[in-house]
Amino acid sequence: MRDDELLTVAEVTKRLRLGRSTVYDLIRTRRLPSVTIGRCRRIPAVSLRQFIADEMGRAA
């Protein structure tokens, strides 16, 4: 996964193995940063990696 890659919500749901609503909740609560391009929501790969790292830190 490249740092400049933009992921769709569907791609993020597959990678995190979470439901679509959960991913949108993470976006809404700003725990998972995203950008809107036109009518499309995209999650930067670097944001997804940071989210995972943050969650791993909380679990430790």
Residue pairs with C-beta under 8 A, 6 or more apart in sequence:
1 45
1 48
1 49
2 45
3 44
3 45
3 46
4 44
4 45
5 44
5 45
6 35
6 37
6 42
6 43
6 44
6 45
7 15
7 42
7 43
7 44
7 45
7 48
8 40
8 41
8 42
8 43
9 20
9 23
9 24
9 27
9 41
9 43
10 20
12 18
12 23
12 32
12 43
12 48
13 19
13 20
13 22
13 23
15 48
16 23
16 48
16 52
23 32
26 32
26 51
27 33
27 34
27 41
27 43
31 51
32 43
32 47
32 48
32 51
33 43
33 44
33 47
34 41
34 42
34 43
34 44
34 47
35 41
35 42
35 43
35 44
36 42
